[in-house]
Amino acid sequence: MNPIIRLENIHYRNKDRMILSVPQLSIEQGEILGIMGPNGAGKSTLLKTLSCLQAPSAGRIFYHHNALPTKNIPLEQRRKWAVVLQQTLIFDTTVFHNVAAGLKIRHVPRKEIKEKVEFWLEKFGIAHLAKKNAHQLSGGEAQRVNLARALILDPEVLYLDEPFSALDFPTKVKLLKDFKSIIKDTDMTTIFVSHDLTEVKFMTDRLAILMNGEIVQIGSTLDVVTNPNAYSAPFMNEMQLPIEE
């Protein structure tokens, strides 16, 4: 066991309402952890807490066995993580400069930026779009740019908050296949929030089911999907119902 992240007695309150209550959660180095649950279950709150975008009301977060401050996370620590949200964030410039943005902020030498951008554009199959204005991209192309911009920073941990939800099915399938191959090649620890069971079954090693701010089941993705416990079964059964026309 080599947890890269560990939560201990994490609580997040909004006024008098408990939004998140996680007594313990460990995430192993190199694993892809999926997080699912109904709307309002606290999925995004958990992701923001794990990535230190939001300070918990109580509890501790450990990174490589070291307790992190709940506020004012050092910049060198934040630079070890990358977050990709559901809504693509595209700057009004070329694809090349969008992907290079984080490296420029870090004052990486121009030659190294060029080499890395070209590498990641090729990895995501968008090298031919390098000079195109990013606002002219399709949804799938824009999300590839978003993901390339995150991975070019070589993060130890990648946080994904439903990044594929707005894509049509054929675009999503192609991007998921390419993306999983890249993640496995880099052995990058990934936390993946999704409402799509197909995405989760394809992408993740383990799956946590969140209900009313609490993790009610966690285990291998296959086990959680095929053997839901009494708490997660209503949600999992609903996720696997055929869609009626």
ROVEXVEX-277570 format. One record per atom (N, C-alpha, C, O): x, z, y; residue in three letters. Coordinates in steps of 0.05 Angstrom, whole numbers, plus 5000, padded with zeros to 4 digits. Atoms other than C-alpha are relative to their C-alpha. Layout:
# residues N
XZYALA ...
This chain:
# residues 245
501750004976MET 500050005000MET 501850005025MET 503550175028MET 498550024975ASN 502849795067ASN 498249935023ASN 498249705033ASN 501950064978PRO 497549855121PRO 501449945026PRO 503150095035PRO 499050074974ILE 499149505185ILE 498450145022ILE 499450215044ILE 501849864981ILE 493149825220ILE 498450214984ILE 497550164962ILE 501649805012ARG 489550465204ARG 498350145022ARG 499450235042ARG 501849864982LEU 483450775238LEU 499550284988LEU 499250304963LEU 500549735009GLU 482251525234GLU 498050135018GLU 498550185041GLU 502149864985ASN 475751855255ASN 499349865026ASN 499149995047ASN 500650154976ILE 474051305304ILE 497050015006ILE 495349974989ILE 502850004990HIS 467651385345HIS 500049865027HIS 501849885043HIS 500450134973TYR 465050975403TYR 497150055008TYR 495249984994TYR 502649944989ARG 459151215444ARG 499549855026ARG 501349815042ARG 500950114975ASN 455150885498ASN 497850195010ASN 495550185001ASN 501749784991LYS 452051465536LYS 499450184976LYS 501350294965LYS 500649825022ASP 448351855482ASP 499749854974ASP 499149974953ASP 500450165025ARG 448151285431ARG 502749954986ARG 504649874999ARG 497750055016MET 453251245375MET 500049714992MET 498349624977MET 499850285006ILE 455450515370ILE 501749954976ILE 501249774960ILE 498150045021LEU 461150595321LEU 500950264989LEU 501650445004LEU 499149765012SER 463051125271SER 501549934974SER 500349864954SER 498450095022VAL 468850965224VAL 502050234993VAL 504150265007VAL 498249785007PRO 472151575190PRO 502849904992PRO 504850034998PRO 497450095009GLN 477651155158GLN 499849704993GLN 497849614981GLN 499850285007LEU 479650425153LEU 502949925001LEU 504349965021LEU 497250105001SER 486350125131SER 499949704995SER 498449604979SER 499850295003ILE 488249395137ILE 502949954992ILE 504850025005ILE 497450055011GLU 494049155095GLU 501549775013GLU 500249585023GLU 498350224990GLN 499848725118GLN 499349744986GLN 499449734961GLN 500450275012GLY 498147985107GLY 497249954989GLY 496749724981GLY 502750055011GLU 490848075085GLU 498249885021GLU 498649905046GLU 502150104982ILE 484747725114ILE 497550174994ILE 496450154973ILE 502349825003LEU 479248235125LEU 497649885014LEU 497849835038LEU 502550094988GLY 472147995137GLY 498350235008GLY 498350444995GLY 501949794991ILE 467048405176ILE 497449865004ILE 497149675020ILE 502750114997MET 459648255169MET 498050225004MET 498650464999MET 502249814996GLY 453148595187GLY 497949875018GLY 498449665030GLY 502150124983PRO 446548465222PRO 500650025030PRO 502550165038PRO 499649984971ASN 446048365297ASN 499750295009ASN 497950435001ASN 500049734989GLY 447549005334GLY 501250214982GLY 501150454987GLY 498849825019ALA 451249305275ALA 502650135011ALA 503550335001ALA 497549894989GLY 457549415317GLY 502549844992GLY 504749934995GLY 497750175009LYS 461948835291LYS 501949955023LYS 504349995020LYS 498250064978SER 464648625358SER 501250255012SER 503550245021SER 498949754991THR 465549345379THR 502350094982THR 504450184992THR 497849945018LEU 469749465317LEU 502449825005LEU 504749925005LEU 497850184995LEU 473948845331LEU 501450075026LEU 503950075027LEU 498849934974LYS 475049045404LYS 501550274997LYS 503650305011LYS 498649755004THR 477049745381THR 502649964985THR 504750064992THR 497750065015LEU 481849485329LEU 502249865016LEU 504649915013LEU 498150154983SER 485049015380SER 500750145026SER 502150045043SER 499449834976CYS 485249575433CYS 499049875026CYS 500049935047CYS 501350104976LEU 480949165481LEU 498050205010LEU 497150185033LEU 501949794993GLN 476349765482GLN 500950264988GLN 501450284964GLN 499049745009ALA 478450495478ALA 497750154986ALA 495550154997ALA 502149855013PRO 474550915428PRO 499450265015PRO 501150365030PRO 500749744987SER 470851545451SER 501650224986SER 502150434999SER 498449805015ALA 474651935397ALA 501349864977ALA 500649644968ALA 498650105023GLY 479551825341GLY 502749875007GLY 503449865030GLY 497350114996ARG 486351505331ARG 500349744985ARG 499249694964ARG 499350255012ILE 489050815316ILE 503050004995ILE 504650065013ILE 497250015007PHE 495550735279PHE 500849714995PHE 499449564982PHE 498950265004TYR 499850115280TYR 502850034988TYR 504550155001TYR 497549955015HIS 505450105229HIS 500650305000HIS 502950385004HIS 499849715003HIS 504250855220HIS 500550155026HIS 500850395026HIS 499649884974ASN 505150985294ASN 497450025015ASN 496049815018ASN 502549974985ALA 499351275334ALA 500249855027ALA 502249895041ALA 500150154975LEU 497450825393LEU 498650175021LEU 496850325015LEU 501649884978PRO 495251085461PRO 497349875001PRO 497149624997PRO 502750124999THR 487850985470THR 499649835025THR 497849665027THR 500150164975LYS 489050705540LYS 502849925008LYS 504850045000LYS 497450104989ASN 494550315575ASN 502049944977ASN 504250044977ASN 498350095022ILE 497349995512ILE 502449855012ILE 502049675028ILE 497750144989PRO 504549765527PRO 499849704995PRO 498949614974PRO 500250295002LEU 505149025540LEU 501549894975LEU 500549704963LEU 498550095024GLU 510348935485GLU 498450044974GLU 498849894955GLU 501749955023GLN 505249225436GLN 497849794999GLN 497249684978GLN 502250204999ARG 499548765459ARG 501049724993ARG 499449574982ARG 499050275006ARG 504048165451ARG 500349954970ARG 500949724962ARG 500050035029LYS 503948285376LYS 497349924989LYS 497149874965LYS 502750075009TRP 496548115373TRP 499049755016TRP 499949695037TRP 501450224986ALA 492247515390ALA 497050024993ALA 496350084970ALA 502949985004VAL 484647485398VAL 498849735006VAL 499449605027VAL 501450254996VAL 480246865390VAL 497050074999VAL 496050174979VAL 502849934997LEU 473046945413LEU 498249764993LEU 499149534989LEU 502050215007GLN 466646555396GLN 500049785021GLN 499949545013GLN 500150214979GLN 466646195463GLN 502849915006GLN 504650075013GLN 497450114995THR 472545735472THR 500850035029THR 499249975047THR 499049974973LEU 476745895533LEU 502049775005LEU 504249774995LEU 498350244995ILE 479445225559ILE 500649985029ILE 498850005046ILE 499250034972PHE 483445145622PHE 499749705008PHE 499849524991PHE 500450274990ASP 482344525666ASP 502749865003ASP 503649805025ASP 497450155000THR 488844185646THR 500249864973THR 498249864958THR 499850155025THR 491543795587THR 500150194976THR 500450434978THR 499849855025VAL 491344015514VAL 502850134998VAL 503050364990VAL 497349895002PHE 498944095516PHE 500350255017PHE 501350455007PHE 499649774983HIS 498744565575HIS 498250244993HIS 498950474998HIS 501749785010ASN 492944965546ASN 501450154978ASN 501550404978ASN 498749875023VAL 496845105482VAL 502650145010VAL 503350344998VAL 497549884990ALA 503145255522ALA 499650245019ALA 501550385025ALA 500649814979ALA 499645745569ALA 501350284995ALA 502650395013ALA 499049745006GLY 501646395534GLY 503150015001GLY 504250215009GLY 497150005000LEU 508946185526LEU 501049985029LEU 503150105035LEU 499150014972LYS 509446015600LYS 499850275013LYS 501650355029LYS 500349734989ILE 506846705618ILE 502350184991ILE 503250365006ILE 497849845011ARG 512346995574ARG 502849895008ARG 504849995000ARG 497650124989HIS 517546555610HIS 501849904978HIS 504349934979HIS 498550135021VAL 519646205546VAL 501449755011VAL 500149605027VAL 498650244990PRO 524845655560PRO 498449744995PRO 497149724974PRO 501650245001ARG 521744965573ARG 500449844974ARG 498549744962ARG 499450155025LYS 525244635513LYS 498750134976LYS 497549994959LYS 501349855023GLU 522745175465GLU 497049975001GLU 495749944981GLU 502950044998ILE 515645115493ILE 499349724989ILE 497349704974ILE 500650275009LYS 515744365481LYS 500149984969LYS 498349874957LYS 499750025029GLU 518144445409GLU 497750154986GLU 496650054967GLU 502149845013LYS 513144995393LYS 497249875004LYS 495649874985LYS 502650134995VAL 507244635425VAL 499649764982VAL 497549724969VAL 500250235017GLU 508743995388GLU 499650084971GLU 498149954956GLU 500349905027PHE 509344385323PHE 497150084994PHE 496050004974PHE 502749905005TRP 502544725330TRP 497949795005TRP 495849804992TRP 501950234997LEU 498944105356LEU 500049844974LEU 497849764965LEU 499950155025GLU 501343755293GLU 498650164977GLU 497250054961GLU 501249835021LYS 499244355249LYS 497049985000LYS 495749984979LYS 502950014997PHE 492144325276PHE 498949725002PHE 496549695008PHE 501050285000GLY 491743565274GLY 499049905027GLY 497249735028GLY 500950094974ILE 491043475349ILE 502449905017ILE 502249905042ILE 497750104985ALA 497843195368ALA 499349765017ALA 500449725039ALA 500850244985HIS 494542545390HIS 498450075025HIS 497949895042HIS 501649924976LEU 490542945442LEU 501750145021LEU 500650255040LEU 498349844983ALA 496543265476ALA 499649955030ALA 499750145046ALA 500250074972LYS 495542895542LYS 497149995010LYS 496649935034LYS 502850014993LYS 487942925542LYS 499150255015LYS 500050475008LYS 501149764987ASN 484243385590ASN 498350154981ASN 496650044968ASN 501349835020ALA 481743965549ALA 496950015004ALA 495550064985ALA 502950004995HIS 474843935582HIS 498549764989HIS 496149744989HIS 501250245011GLN 473743255550GLN 499950024969GLN 499149824956GLN 499849975029LEU 474543525479LEU 497250064988LEU 495450165001LEU 502449925015SER 469143595426SER 500350304994SER 502450424998SER 500049715006GLY 467244305403GLY 502250064979GLY 503650264982GLY 497949955021GLY 471744255341GLY 502849975011GLY 504550135004GLY 497350044988GLU 477643985380GLU 500750235018GLU 503050335018GLU 499549774981ALA 476844535433ALA 500850254985ALA 502550404993ALA 499449765015GLN 476845075380GLN 502849984986GLN 504150184983GLN 497350045011ARG 483144775348ARG 502150075021ARG 504150195015ARG 498249944978VAL 486444825416VAL 500150315004VAL 502250425008VAL 500249714997ASN 484045545422ASN 501750154979ASN 503250344985ASN 498549875022LEU 486945735354LEU 503049945002LEU 504650124997LEU 497250074996ALA 493445365367ALA 501350175022ALA 503650265019ALA 499049844978ARG 494245735432ARG 500550294992ARG 502350425003ARG 499649735010ALA 493546395395ALA 502350024981ALA 504050204982ALA 498049995021LEU 498046235336LEU 502849935010LEU 504850014998LEU 497350074990ILE 503645945378ILE 501550255010ILE 503950245012ILE 498849754991LEU 504846655402LEU 501250164977LEU 502450374981LEU 498949875025ASP 506746845330ASP 499150294998ASP 500850474996ASP 500949725001PRO 502347465329PRO 500350124972PRO 500149984952PRO 500149865026GLU 502947985274GLU 497250034990GLU 496750024966GLU 502849975007VAL 495448075276VAL 498349815016VAL 498749795041VAL 501950194987LEU 490047555292LEU 497250114997LEU 496350164975LEU 502749905000TYR 483147785312TYR 498149775007TYR 498449635027TYR 501850224997LEU 477447285305LEU 497150105002LEU 496150234984LEU 502749914996ASP 470447415333ASP 498149754999ASP 497649635020ASP 501850225005GLU 465846875303GLU 501049745014GLU 499449625029GLU 498950244986PRO 470346295326PRO 498949734992PRO 499249545006PRO 501050265010PHE 466845765284PHE 497049975003PHE 495849774994PHE 502949995001SER 459545945297SER 498649775015SER 496449695008SER 501350214984ALA 458145395349ALA 500549724990ALA 499649535001ALA 499250265011LEU 460944835306LEU 497949894980LEU 496750054966LEU 501750125021ASP 456844345265ASP 501350024973ASP 503850074971ASP 499149945027PHE 457544405190PHE 502549834991PHE 504449954982PHE 497650165009PRO 462343815175PRO 502550085016PRO 504750095004PRO 497749924984THR 466844015233THR 501150274992THR 503550314990THR 499249735009LYS 466844745211LYS 501549994974LYS 503550134971LYS 498750015026VAL 468644575139VAL 502849905002VAL 504650024990VAL 497350124997LYS 474644145159LYS 501850205014LYS 504150245005LYS 498349814985LEU 477144665209LEU 500650254983LEU 502950354984LEU 499549765017LEU 476345245160LEU 502149944980LEU 503950114975LEU 497950075020LYS 480444885107LYS 502749995013LYS 504750105002LYS 497450024987ASP 485944725156ASP 501050275009ASP 503450335006ASP 499349744989PHE 485845415186PHE 500950194978PHE 502950334982PHE 499349825022LYS 486045785120LYS 502849934990LYS 504450114984LYS 497450095010SER 492045375098SER 502250105019SER 504350195009SER 498049914981ILE 495745555162ILE 500450304999ILE 502650404999ILE 499949715001ILE 494046295157ILE 501650094975ILE 503250274976ILE 498749925025LYS 496346335085LYS 503049935001LYS 504750084990LYS 497250084997ASP 502845965102ASP 501650205017ASP 503950255011ASP 498649814982THR 504446465157THR 499850294991THR 501350465002THR 500449735009ASP 502147085119ASP 499250195022ASP 500050425024ASP 500949854976MET 498747315183MET 497750194993MET 495750104981MET 502249825003THR 494347935181THR 497749915018THR 498249875042THR 502250124984THR 487447705203THR 497550174996THR 496850244973THR 502649865001ILE 481048075220ILE 497949805010ILE 498149705033ILE 501850234995PHE 475147595218PHE 497150095000PHE 496050154979PHE 502849934998VAL 468247765244VAL 498349744998VAL 498949545011VAL 501750245004SER 462847275221SER 497250084992SER 496850304982SER 502749965010HIS 455447215209HIS 499349804978HIS 497149794968HIS 500350225019ASP 456446635160ASP 501350074974ASP 503850104972ASP 498949925026LEU 457246825087LEU 501849794988LEU 503749864974LEU 498350225010THR 460146145070THR 502850035011THR 504850004997THR 497449974987GLU 465746255120GLU 501550244987GLU 503950214981GLU 498749765010VAL 467146955094VAL 501049974972VAL 503250054965VAL 499250045028LYS 467246765021LYS 502549824998LYS 504249854980LYS 497850195001PHE 472046195035PHE 502650125012PHE 504750075001PHE 497649924984MET 476746555084MET 501250264991MET 503750294993MET 499049725000THR 477347295067THR 500850104972THR 499850014952THR 499249865024ASP 480747735016ASP 498250244995ASP 497450294972ASP 501849765002ARG 476648365030ARG 497849965021ARG 498049825040ARG 502450024982LEU 469848455063LEU 498950285005LEU 498550444986LEU 501349754992ALA 467049045102ALA 497249945010ALA 496949765027ALA 502750034990ILE 459549095113ILE 499450235019ILE 499650475012ILE 500649814979LEU 457549445177LEU 497050025005LEU 495749825009LEU 502949954995MET 450649755186MET 499850245020MET 500850465014MET 500349784981ASN 448750165247ASN 502650145008ASN 502750385011ASN 497549904991GLY 455950245267GLY 501750134978GLY 503950244984GLY 498549885021GLU 458250495199GLU 500749804978GLU 499149624972GLU 499250175022ILE 462050145143ILE 498750114975ILE 499450334965ILE 501549905023VAL 457250215084VAL 501149894974VAL 500550004953VAL 498750095024GLN 461349805035GLN 502549845008GLN 502449685027GLN 497650154996ILE 468349525032ILE 501449964973ILE 501550144957ILE 498650065025GLY 472149184976GLY 500849714999GLY 500649575020GLY 499450295001SER 474348504951SER 497549845007SER 495349935001SER 502350164991THR 470047964980THR 498249924977THR 495749944979THR 501550075023LEU 467847734912LEU 498350234990LEU 495950194984LEU 501449775010ASP 465848434891ASP 497750085019ASP 495550145009ASP 502149924981VAL 461948594954VAL 497749805000VAL 495449875002VAL 502150215001VAL 458247924951VAL 498450014975VAL 495949984976VAL 501550015026THR 456447964877THR 498950274992THR 497150294976THR 500949735008ASN 455648724872ASN 499550185024ASN 500950385027ASN 500549834977PRO 452848994937PRO 498850274992PRO 497350294973PRO 501149745007ASN 451349734937ASN 497250035013ASN 496249855025ASN 502849954991ALA 444650044956ALA 499749975030ALA 497649905040ALA 500150014971TYR 446450055030TYR 500349725011TYR 499049645030TYR 499550274990SER 448949345038SER 498349794987SER 498149564996SER 501550205015ALA 444349004987ALA 497849865017ALA 497649615015ALA 502150144985PRO 438448865035PRO 501249785018PRO 500249565020PRO 498850194982PHE 443148515084PHE 501349774984PHE 500949544990PHE 498750205016MET 447148145030MET 498049824987MET 498549574985MET 502050175012ASN 440947904995ASN 498749815020ASN 498149585013ASN 501150174979GLU 438147645060GLU 502049775007GLU 501149545012GLU 498050214994MET 444747265073MET 500049784979MET 500749554985MET 499850205022GLN 444146915006GLN 497449874994GLN 497249724974GLN 502550135005LEU 436946705011LEU 500249705008LEU 501549635028LEU 500050284992PRO 435945945011PRO 498449965025PRO 496450095030PRO 501450074975ILE 433845645078ILE 497649824993ILE 498049604982ILE 502450175005GLU 426645385073GLU 499649815023GLU 500049885046GLU 500550204980GLU 424944745109GLU 497150045011GLU 496349895029GLU 
